[in-house]
Amino acid sequence: MQKQRLFVASCVSLVTTSMVFAIRGDVAGPMSTAFQISNEQMGLIFSPAFWAFTIAIFISGAIVDIVGMRGLHILSSLGYFVGIGLVLLAPHPTAPVASIFDNTGTTLLYAGFLVMGLSQGLVEGVINPLVATIYSDQKTKRLNMLHAWWPGGQVIGGLLAVLLTAVGVGWQIKLSTILVPAAIYLVMAFSTPYPVTERVQSKVSTGDMWAQTAKPLFLLLFVCMWMTAAAELGPDQWFPKVMGDLVPQLQGVLFLVYTAGLMFLLRTFGSGIAHRAPIAALLVCSILTGVGLFWLGGLQPGASAAVAFAAATVFGIGKSFFWPTMIGVTAEQFPRGGALLISLMGGTGMLSVAVALPIMGARIDKFGPGAALQMISYLCVILAVIFGGLYAYFKARGGYRAIQLGTDRPMATGEL
């Protein structure tokens, strides 16, 4: 098995997914002008980024053992080509449209982003069980290293967009750059054999896999994923606007790039910490994220850049291990749940963000950006209590241990 090649292909596909988020936000203005649509209509066109993403993750978790991880990985890459092709070929309306579905061009635009949203979900639905399978003894560590390329892709996409804007490149070229990593992992997927999932290798039945969804610990982690995803990704989507309002002397996008850079470094070089002590890592992350968000929310317009970056640093460090460690703990504690449980966690995380964003937007409209950040910080208080309780629970049982599939025996990870 070519573990390293499969891991690199997974990282490149996650970069592709992340670049879509970064570049889509940059081209929203020029696209709305070209297609003569309002910001509200543009928001509707972008909406599949979350709900189609979520649906694709859920579906892939249920069918990946039937279709195979290689097939779904290839399909996700082809989806980017189809989606971007639909957007680039969509004819521009000659006048403003009352509804995006009344015009062929804007309908194709919606369809293009819908297909891209499905591709993004397929990527997440494949790479998590793939990495958990090929590194079954280092799941949390390797998943953190894999998900370092989510913020890595944001940095790449964000800086690429800024550079292309500086040289006067149109939005079509910017959007097309997403096809470069998509083509790279397409070639890698076509030319590399993929294993079956860890669950299939161990001959765990489909019924047994579904039975894992009723386990009390999984249900608790499932609920926590709603809050960790909202605390990590909810503020990210509003960060450029919020920080631009609070610190007008700097571009708000710089704070997003900065915290994304912190996450990349910590997930890449600090993944061993989360592997050795995942529950403790989640507990510390909850505290730091809560403190960082509350601090950022308390800043007044015109605050110094140094103070704003200090608060952003606390937030950036705190949120670094949330998503991949939640996936890792699920994979380690419920290996019999296979790709299904991993996909349920990823899907609910994206669904959480879709719910959190309009709530944050309403809070911003009514009370200002600071109030929205502080509202999300209260979720971290709840998370700290839960993860503190889980830490005490595992410590009373001799410390956190990953479950080794095939023996169902705990395997030490090093947490006290």
N, C-alpha and C positions, 0 to 999 in steps of 0.2 A: 504493500500500500504506500502510495506517495504522499505521506502525511504533510510534508512541508508545502508541496505544490497545491494540495487541496486547501491548506490553510491560507496560502497567498491568494488563491482564487476567491476564497471567502472574503478576505480583507478587501480585495479590489472591488468585489460586488457591493460591499457595504459602503465603500467610497463613492460608488456610482449613486447609490440610494441617497447618501448624504448630500452629494453635489446637487441633486435635483432640488432639495429643500433650499440650499443656499442660492443657487442661480435663479430659481423660480421667483424668489422674492425680489431679486435684482431686476428682472425683466418685466415685472408686473406693470410698471408705469408705461414703458414703451409699447407693450402688448395691448394694454387697454386703449391707448391712443390709436394704434394701428387698426384695431377692430371696432373702434368707436363704441366702447362699452364703459359703464360706470364702475366705480370701485366695488359696489355691491355685486354687480354682475361678475366682476373679476373674482371676487371672493367665492361666488357660487361655482365658478369654473375650477377654482383651486380646491374646492371642498373634498373631491375624491382622494386627495392626498392623505386624508385621515380615515374616512369610512371604507374606501376600497382597500386601503392598506390593511385595515383591521380584518375585513372579510377574507382577504387573501391569506393572511396569517392563520386564521381559524381553519379555513378549508385545507390549506397545505398540511397542517398538523394532522388532519384526518385522513388525507390521501397519500402522504409522502411515502408510506410503506407499500403502497399499491403501485404508484407511478414510478417511484424511485427518486432519490435526491438529485441525481445527475439530470434526469429529464426535467424536473421542475427548475433546476438552476439554469439550464439552457433556455427554457421557456421564459424565465424572467428577463434574460438578456435580450431575447428577440422582442419581448414586449416593449423595451425601451426604444428599439428601432421603429417599431410600429407606432408607438405613442408620439414620439418626436416627429416622425414622418407625417402623421395626421395634422399636427400643429403647424408644421412648415408648409404643408400643401393646402391648408385651409384658406379659401378665398376671403379677402377682406371686404366687409360690408361697405357699401357706398354711402350709407347714412346710419345714424344711431338706430339700434334695434330695441324694441319694447321688451322682448324676451329672447334669451340666448338660443332658445329652441325654435324660434321663428326664422332663423337665418342659417343657411348651410355652413357658412364659415364658422360662426360661433358654436354651432352644434358639433362640428368636427373638432374645434378647440376643446370643448368639454370632453369629447370622446378620447382625445389624445391624452389629456391629463388623467382621465379615468383609467386608461390602459397603463399609464406610468405608475399610478397608485397601486394597481394590482401587481405590477412587477416589483415594486418596492416591498409589498407584503410577502410575495413569493421568496424574495431574497432572504428576508428575516426568517421565514418559515423553513428555509433549507439550511442556512449556515449555522444556526444554533444547534440543531440536532447533529449536524455533520461534525462540528468541532467537538461536541460532547461525546460523539462516537469514536473519533480518531484519537482523542486525548481523554479517554475514560478515567484515567487516574489523576488528571489535572484539570478538571472541568472548569472550576471557578477561575483559575489562573488564566487558562487559555481563552475563556470567554471574555475576560477583561481585556486581554491583549487584542482579541478580535475587535471588540467594541471600541477600542482606542481609535479605530478608523472611522467611527461615526463623527466625532469632533474633528478628526484629521481631514475628512472629506469636507466638513464645513469650512475649515481653514483654506483648503485647496480651492473650493468653489468660490468662497468669498473673495480671496485675493485675486483669483483668476478673473472674476467679474470686474473688480476694481481696475485691474490692468487693462482688460479689453475695453472698458469704458474710457480709460485715459487715451487709448489710441484710436478711439472713435468707431469701434466695431459695433455692428447692429445686434439687436436681440436674437436674431436667428442664429448667428454664429455662436453667441454665448450659449444658447440652448443646445446647439449641436456638439459642444465640447463634452457633454455628458456621454456621448456615444464612444468616446475614446476608451475610458475604462470599461464600458459595457462590451466593447469589441474584444478587449484584452481577456476578460474573464469568460467570454463566450468561447474563444479559441482554447483556453485552458480547460474549460468544462468538456468540450468536445474531445479533447485529446487525453483526458485523464480518467481512469476507471474509478468509480465511486463505490464505497462499501454499502451494505445495507445498514440500517440503524442498529444501535446497540441492543435495543429491545428485540428486534428480529433475530439478531445473532444469538441471543440468549434464549430464543424460542419462548418468549413471554406471549401469552395469548392476547388477542385484541380485547376480549372481555376483561381480562386482568388489567390491561392498560386503562380502560375506561373506569374500572373500579377505583383506580387511584385518585380520581377527581373528587371522591367523597371523603377522602382522608381529612381529618380535622386540621392537621398542620398545613396541608395544601390549601385548604379553604382560607386559613388565616393569611398565608403568603399571598394568595389571590387578592384578598382585600387590601393588603399592604401595597401590592403593586399599583392599585389605583392611586394611592397617595404618593408613592415614591416617583412614579412617572409624572404625575401632575407637578410635583415639587421640582423635578429636574427639567422637564421639557416645556411645561407651561410658561414659566418665566422666559425661557429662551426665545419663544416666538414673539414676545412683546419687548424683549430686551433692547433692541436698537431704538425703538420709539421711547420707551420708558427712560432709558439712560440719556438719550438725546434731550429729553425734556428736563431732566434733573441736572445734567452737566452739558449745557448748550455749547460750551467752548470746545467740545470734542464730538466727533461723529459717534453716535450710539453703537454703530456696528463694530467699532473698535473693541468695545467691552465684550461683545459676543465672540469675536475672534480671540480675544485674550483668554476668556474662560474656556473656550474650546481648546486652545493650546495647552492650558493647564490640565484639562481632562486627558488630552492625548498623552502627555508626558506621564501622568500618574497611572493611567491604565496600562501603558506600555512598560514602564519601569517599576511600577509599584504593585503589579498584579499579584506578586507573591504574598503581599500583605493580606489581600482579600482571600487568597487561597488558604493561607494558614489560619486566618481568623475571620471568616466571613460574617458571622453574626456580630462580632465586636466591630467590624468595619462598618456594617450597616447602622449600628448604634451611633458610632462617632459621626458618620455621614449625616445622620438625622439631626444631630445637635449642631454641627457646623453649618449645614444648609439652612436650618432654622435661624441661627444667629445671623448668617450672611444676608438672608432675605429680609429679616426684620431691620437690620442695620441699613441696607439699601433703601428700604421703604421709608426709613426715618430721615433720609437725606432731603434737604430743602433745595429748590431750584437755585443754581449758582454755586453749589457745593464745590469744594476744591477737587481737582482731578485726583490728587494723591489719596484723599479720604475715600473717594468713590472707587478707586482701584483697590484700596485695601479691603473695602467691604466686598467688592466683586471677587477678590482673591479668596476670601473665606467661603463665599458661595461656590466658587469654581472648584475649590478643593473638596468641599462637602458633597457636591452632587456627583463627583467623579465615579464612584463605585456603585451607585444605586442600581441602574438597569442591568449590567452584566452580572453583578453579584446576586441579584434576585433570581435571574435565570439560572445561574450556577448552583445556588442553594437548592432550587427546585430540581435540577437535573441530578444533584448528588443525593438528595433525600428521597427522590421518587424515580429511580432509574427504570422501574417497571412501567412508569407512565409514558416513557419514550418521548417521541416528537410531539405527541398530543398535548401533554402538560406544559412543555416548553412553549408551544405555540399559543396555548391559552393565556399564558403569562404575557407573552409579547403582544398578543392581540388586545388584551384588556389594558395594557399600558398605553397603546395608541388610542384606544377608545376613551381612556381617561383624559388624555390631552385634548381630544375633540370636545369633551364636556367642559374641561377647565377653561379653554380659551374664551368662549363667549361669556362665561361667568367673570373672568378677569377683565374682559373688555367692558362689561357693564359696570364693574367696580371702578374702572378707570374713568369712565364717563361721569359717574356720580360723585366719586370722592377723590379722584386723582390717581396717578400711577403708583405712588408710594403705598396707598391703602391696598392696592391689588397685590403687591409683593408681600406685605405684612399679612394679608389674609391667607396666602399660601403657606407662609411660615408657620401658621398654627397647625397645619397638617404634620409638620415635623415634630411638634410636641407629642402628638398622638403616636407617631412612629417611634420616637425615642422610648416611650413607655412600653410599647409592644416589643421592640427589639431588646430592651432591657430585660423584660420578662423572659423572652426566648433565650437570652444569654444565661440567665439564672437557671432556666430549665435544663439547658444542655450541660451546664457546669455541674449541676446536681447529678447528672447521669454520666459524669466522667469526662465531659467536654464534647464539643461538636465533632461528629464523625460522619464522613460520607459513606453512604451505603454502597457496597460492592455488588453489582448485579451478578447473579449466578450463585452467589453464596448467601446474599442478603445479610451479610455481616458488615458491621461498621468498619470503616477504614480511616485510620487517623489522618488528620490534616494538620495538626499542630496547635489547635486552639485550646487554650486553658479553660 
